[in-house]
Structure formats: structure tokens, C-alpha cells
Amino acid sequence: MRLGTKGFLIIFAIYFGLGVLFSSAIAEEKTENPPIELNCQAFVSEKICNMTDAEREIHFLELLKKILEDTLEAKKEGLDV
């Protein structure tokens, strides 16, 4: 079955029309339901949430250092990490 130019244009118009219809419905839904604000304590320890940026950076650098030291020790002992 050959699809002529008219058939192609009709299919394209239907496809385009459905795209416009659904994109406007999605945009309308986003404006009606604003996103929920999440607080830090919901995902992270309260201790970390209450730190300043400098304290938080030091905390995570010390954590990274500990992980690297443990990995290095395991490699020295010949363990596959």
C-alpha cells in the first residue's frame, strides 16, 4: 500500500495536533500543582543539615579520605576492591 502525499500530510497533521493537545495538558497540570518543598532533614542527617558550608565541606572531605584510606589498605593486602 502506497502512502501518497495527502495521506502523509493527514497523518502528520493528526500527529502534530495530538502533540499540541498533550503538551498543553501537561503544561496546565504543572501550573496547577506546584512542586512540594522538601527539607534537608527528610534525606540527610540533621547534624549535616545544620552545618555551615565550610563545615559540610570538611565533613565530606574527611569521609572521602576515610574511604580512600580503607581502599588503599585493602589494595595493599591484595584484596580485590
VMD Tcl script that builds the backbone (N, CA, C; Angstrom):
set m [mol new atoms 243]
animate dup $m
set s [atomselect $m all]
$s set {name element resname resid chain x y z} {
  {N N MET 1 A 0.844 -1.178 0.000}
  {CA C MET 1 A 0.000 0.000 0.000}
  {C C MET 1 A 0.886 1.238 0.000}
  {N N ARG 2 A 0.669 2.096 -0.966}
  {CA C ARG 2 A 1.442 3.331 -1.062}
  {C C ARG 2 A 0.729 4.441 -0.324}
  {N N LEU 3 A 1.540 5.196 0.391}
  {CA C LEU 3 A 1.001 6.337 1.123}
  {C C LEU 3 A 1.360 7.584 0.325}
  {N N GLY 4 A 0.366 8.236 -0.211}
  {CA C GLY 4 A 0.609 9.419 -1.019}
  {C C GLY 4 A 0.891 10.637 -0.160}
  {N N THR 5 A 1.120 11.744 -0.814}
  {CA C THR 5 A 1.418 12.995 -0.137}
  {C C THR 5 A 0.257 13.427 0.748}
  {N N LYS 6 A -0.959 13.261 0.270}
  {CA C LYS 6 A -2.126 13.660 1.057}
  {C C LYS 6 A -2.232 12.803 2.324}
  {N N GLY 7 A -2.001 11.514 2.186}
  {CA C GLY 7 A -2.060 10.613 3.341}
  {C C GLY 7 A -0.988 10.972 4.366}
  {N N PHE 8 A 0.195 11.268 3.849}
  {CA C PHE 8 A 1.284 11.658 4.733}
  {C C PHE 8 A 0.945 12.943 5.478}
  {N N LEU 9 A 0.387 13.917 4.779}
  {CA C LEU 9 A 0.031 15.188 5.402}
  {C C LEU 9 A -1.071 15.010 6.446}
  {N N ILE 10 A -2.027 14.136 6.163}
  {CA C ILE 10 A -3.108 13.882 7.127}
  {C C ILE 10 A -2.549 13.234 8.395}
  {N N ILE 11 A -1.682 12.233 8.224}
  {CA C ILE 11 A -1.074 11.571 9.392}
  {C C ILE 11 A -0.231 12.565 10.187}
  {N N PHE 12 A 0.533 13.393 9.486}
  {CA C PHE 12 A 1.361 14.391 10.160}
  {C C PHE 12 A 0.497 15.384 10.925}
  {N N ALA 13 A -0.605 15.828 10.341}
  {CA C ALA 13 A -1.494 16.795 10.991}
  {C C ALA 13 A -2.103 16.182 12.249}
  {N N ILE 14 A -2.514 14.920 12.175}
  {CA C ILE 14 A -3.068 14.261 13.359}
  {C C ILE 14 A -2.003 14.126 14.439}
  {N N TYR 15 A -0.807 13.709 14.044}
  {CA C TYR 15 A 0.307 13.556 14.984}
  {C C TYR 15 A 0.640 14.893 15.649}
  {N N PHE 16 A 0.726 15.937 14.847}
  {CA C PHE 16 A 1.046 17.270 15.362}
  {C C PHE 16 A -0.053 17.769 16.291}
  {N N GLY 17 A -1.306 17.567 15.906}
  {CA C GLY 17 A -2.434 18.004 16.729}
  {C C GLY 17 A -2.453 17.302 18.081}
  {N N LEU 18 A -2.198 15.993 18.096}
  {CA C LEU 18 A -2.148 15.263 19.367}
  {C C LEU 18 A -0.980 15.746 20.226}
  {N N GLY 19 A 0.134 16.046 19.582}
  {CA C GLY 19 A 1.285 16.563 20.331}
  {C C GLY 19 A 0.975 17.878 21.008}
  {N N VAL 20 A 0.338 18.780 20.308}
  {CA C VAL 20 A -0.045 20.076 20.869}
  {C C VAL 20 A -1.044 19.886 22.000}
  {N N LEU 21 A -2.015 19.009 21.797}
  {CA C LEU 21 A -3.038 18.757 22.800}
  {C C LEU 21 A -2.424 18.225 24.095}
  {N N PHE 22 A -1.566 17.212 23.979}
  {CA C PHE 22 A -0.977 16.610 25.172}
  {C C PHE 22 A 0.041 17.528 25.838}
  {N N SER 23 A 0.820 18.281 25.069}
  {CA C SER 23 A 1.810 19.170 25.683}
  {C C SER 23 A 1.127 20.297 26.451}
  {N N SER 24 A 0.001 20.785 25.954}
  {CA C SER 24 A -0.704 21.844 26.682}
  {C C SER 24 A -1.352 21.282 27.944}
  {N N ALA 25 A -1.821 20.040 27.892}
  {CA C ALA 25 A -2.408 19.423 29.086}
  {C C ALA 25 A -1.341 19.210 30.154}
  {N N ILE 26 A -0.154 18.818 29.744}
  {CA C ILE 26 A 0.946 18.608 30.702}
  {C C ILE 26 A 1.367 19.943 31.301}
  {N N ALA 27 A 1.479 20.986 30.474}
  {CA C ALA 27 A 1.874 22.305 30.976}
  {C C ALA 27 A 0.826 22.839 31.945}
  {N N GLU 28 A -0.443 22.611 31.654}
  {CA C GLU 28 A -1.517 23.073 32.529}
  {C C GLU 28 A -1.459 22.352 33.869}
  {N N GLU 29 A -1.155 21.064 33.852}
  {CA C GLU 29 A -1.077 20.293 35.097}
  {C C GLU 29 A 0.076 20.789 35.968}
  {N N LYS 30 A 1.188 21.145 35.352}
  {CA C LYS 30 A 2.336 21.630 36.112}
  {C C LYS 30 A 2.028 22.949 36.815}
  {N N THR 31 A 1.241 23.801 36.191}
  {CA C THR 31 A 0.933 25.088 36.805}
  {C C THR 31 A -0.091 24.944 37.917}
  {N N GLU 32 A -0.967 23.941 37.829}
  {CA C GLU 32 A -1.983 23.759 38.851}
  {C C GLU 32 A -1.427 23.139 40.131}
  {N N ASN 33 A -0.443 22.273 40.012}
  {CA C ASN 33 A 0.127 21.579 41.167}
  {C C ASN 33 A 1.576 21.999 41.363}
  {N N PRO 34 A 1.832 23.004 42.201}
  {CA C PRO 34 A 3.221 23.422 42.415}
  {C C PRO 34 A 3.997 22.294 43.108}
  {N N PRO 35 A 5.315 22.223 42.879}
  {CA C PRO 35 A 6.106 21.156 43.485}
  {C C PRO 35 A 6.142 21.278 45.009}
  {N N ILE 36 A 6.233 20.158 45.667}
  {CA C ILE 36 A 6.302 20.123 47.130}
  {C C ILE 36 A 7.719 20.485 47.551}
  {N N GLU 37 A 7.831 21.378 48.516}
  {CA C GLU 37 A 9.144 21.746 49.022}
  {C C GLU 37 A 9.624 20.674 49.987}
  {N N LEU 38 A 10.830 20.192 49.771}
  {CA C LEU 38 A 11.394 19.165 50.630}
  {C C LEU 38 A 12.477 19.791 51.498}
  {N N ASN 39 A 12.542 19.366 52.733}
  {CA C ASN 39 A 13.565 19.911 53.606}
  {C C ASN 39 A 14.745 18.952 53.693}
  {N N CYS 40 A 15.843 19.456 54.149}
  {CA C CYS 40 A 17.087 18.703 54.217}
  {C C CYS 40 A 16.960 17.498 55.148}
  {N N GLN 41 A 16.276 17.658 56.259}
  {CA C GLN 41 A 16.184 16.596 57.257}
  {C C GLN 41 A 15.461 15.366 56.715}
  {N N ALA 42 A 14.686 15.515 55.675}
  {CA C ALA 42 A 13.970 14.368 55.117}
  {C C ALA 42 A 14.927 13.376 54.463}
  {N N PHE 43 A 16.096 13.844 54.022}
  {CA C PHE 43 A 17.018 12.980 53.289}
  {C C PHE 43 A 18.384 12.837 53.944}
  {N N VAL 44 A 18.765 13.798 54.784}
  {CA C VAL 44 A 20.112 13.843 55.336}
  {C C VAL 44 A 20.018 13.996 56.846}
  {N N SER 45 A 21.063 13.581 57.526}
  {CA C SER 45 A 21.127 13.723 58.977}
  {C C SER 45 A 20.972 15.191 59.374}
  {N N GLU 46 A 20.270 15.419 60.463}
  {CA C GLU 46 A 20.053 16.794 60.926}
  {C C GLU 46 A 21.381 17.468 61.251}
  {N N LYS 47 A 22.341 16.674 61.733}
  {CA C LYS 47 A 23.672 17.210 62.046}
  {C C LYS 47 A 24.299 17.848 60.809}
  {N N ILE 48 A 24.197 17.181 59.673}
  {CA C ILE 48 A 24.777 17.703 58.439}
  {C C ILE 48 A 23.986 18.908 57.943}
  {N N CYS 49 A 22.678 18.882 58.092}
  {CA C CYS 49 A 21.835 19.988 57.626}
  {C C CYS 49 A 22.139 21.282 58.388}
  {N N ASN 50 A 22.491 21.148 59.655}
  {CA C ASN 50 A 22.738 22.329 60.477}
  {C C ASN 50 A 24.161 22.861 60.365}
  {N N MET 51 A 25.012 22.210 59.577}
  {CA C MET 51 A 26.395 22.670 59.403}
  {C C MET 51 A 26.452 23.843 58.426}
  {N N THR 52 A 27.487 24.643 58.586}
  {CA C THR 52 A 27.745 25.691 57.595}
  {C C THR 52 A 28.340 25.022 56.365}
  {N N ASP 53 A 28.453 25.768 55.287}
  {CA C ASP 53 A 29.023 25.199 54.062}
  {C C ASP 53 A 30.457 24.731 54.287}
  {N N ALA 54 A 31.245 25.512 55.017}
  {CA C ALA 54 A 32.638 25.144 55.282}
  {C C ALA 54 A 32.711 23.866 56.121}
  {N N GLU 55 A 31.879 23.767 57.163}
  {CA C GLU 55 A 31.861 22.562 57.994}
  {C C GLU 55 A 31.422 21.344 57.193}
  {N N ARG 56 A 30.443 21.527 56.333}
  {CA C ARG 56 A 29.943 20.428 55.498}
  {C C ARG 56 A 31.025 19.955 54.539}
  {N N GLU 57 A 31.775 20.896 53.965}
  {CA C GLU 57 A 32.852 20.535 53.045}
  {C C GLU 57 A 33.926 19.735 53.768}
  {N N ILE 58 A 34.308 20.171 54.966}
  {CA C ILE 58 A 35.313 19.443 55.750}
  {C C ILE 58 A 34.808 18.054 56.107}
  {N N HIS 59 A 33.549 17.953 56.499}
  {CA C HIS 59 A 32.957 16.661 56.857}
  {C C HIS 59 A 33.040 15.679 55.689}
  {N N PHE 60 A 32.653 16.111 54.495}
  {CA C PHE 60 A 32.665 15.217 53.346}
  {C C PHE 60 A 34.079 14.911 52.865}
  {N N LEU 61 A 35.004 15.858 53.013}
  {CA C LEU 61 A 36.391 15.572 52.658}
  {C C LEU 61 A 36.996 14.538 53.604}
  {N N GLU 62 A 36.670 14.622 54.897}
  {CA C GLU 62 A 37.146 13.616 55.849}
  {C C GLU 62 A 36.535 12.252 55.536}
  {N N LEU 63 A 35.273 12.235 55.151}
  {CA C LEU 63 A 34.619 10.984 54.769}
  {C C LEU 63 A 35.289 10.379 53.538}
  {N N LEU 64 A 35.566 11.203 52.540}
  {CA C LEU 64 A 36.253 10.749 51.336}
  {C C LEU 64 A 37.643 10.222 51.678}
  {N N LYS 65 A 38.349 10.922 52.546}
  {CA C LYS 65 A 39.691 10.492 52.968}
  {C C LYS 65 A 39.625 9.117 53.610}
  {N N LYS 66 A 38.649 8.875 54.473}
  {CA C LYS 66 A 38.483 7.588 55.144}
  {C C LYS 66 A 38.213 6.484 54.134}
  {N N ILE 67 A 37.354 6.753 53.170}
  {CA C ILE 67 A 37.050 5.763 52.141}
  {C C ILE 67 A 38.297 5.432 51.330}
  {N N LEU 68 A 39.060 6.455 50.953}
  {CA C LEU 68 A 40.280 6.236 50.167}
  {C C LEU 68 A 41.326 5.475 50.968}
  {N N GLU 69 A 41.482 5.795 52.244}
  {CA C GLU 69 A 42.445 5.081 53.087}
  {C C GLU 69 A 42.064 3.614 53.232}
  {N N ASP 70 A 40.776 3.331 53.433}
  {CA C ASP 70 A 40.318 1.946 53.544}
  {C C ASP 70 A 40.544 1.181 52.244}
  {N N THR 71 A 40.295 1.827 51.121}
  {CA C THR 71 A 40.515 1.201 49.819}
  {C C THR 71 A 41.990 0.929 49.596}
  {N N LEU 72 A 42.833 1.870 49.956}
  {CA C LEU 72 A 44.275 1.714 49.802}
  {C C LEU 72 A 44.791 0.551 50.654}
  {N N GLU 73 A 44.333 0.444 51.898}
  {CA C GLU 73 A 44.732 -0.661 52.779}
  {C C GLU 73 A 44.293 -2.000 52.207}
  {N N ALA 74 A 43.085 -2.048 51.668}
  {CA C ALA 74 A 42.586 -3.290 51.083}
  {C C ALA 74 A 43.417 -3.676 49.874}
  {N N LYS 75 A 43.817 -2.720 49.059}
  {CA C LYS 75 A 44.647 -2.987 47.888}
  {C C LYS 75 A 46.025 -3.490 48.310}
  {N N LYS 76 A 46.579 -2.899 49.375}
  {CA C LYS 76 A 47.894 -3.328 49.872}
  {C C LYS 76 A 47.860 -4.763 50.372}
  {N N GLU 77 A 46.724 -5.169 50.920}
  {CA C GLU 77 A 46.573 -6.527 51.428}
  {C C GLU 77 A 46.246 -7.504 50.302}
  {N N GLY 78 A 46.093 -7.007 49.085}
  {CA C GLY 78 A 45.844 -7.857 47.934}
  {C C GLY 78 A 44.388 -8.199 47.717}
  {N N LEU 79 A 43.497 -7.502 48.380}
  {CA C LEU 79 A 42.079 -7.740 48.197}
  {C C LEU 79 A 41.581 -7.041 46.934}
  {N N ASP 80 A 40.625 -7.672 46.275}
  {CA C ASP 80 A 40.043 -7.061 45.074}
  {C C ASP 80 A 38.936 -6.118 45.515}
  {N N VAL 81 A 39.142 -4.829 45.241}
  {CA C VAL 81 A 38.178 -3.818 45.689}
  {C C VAL 81 A 37.437 -3.268 44.498}
}
mol reanalyze $m
mol bondsrecalc $m
mol representation Tube
mol addrep $m
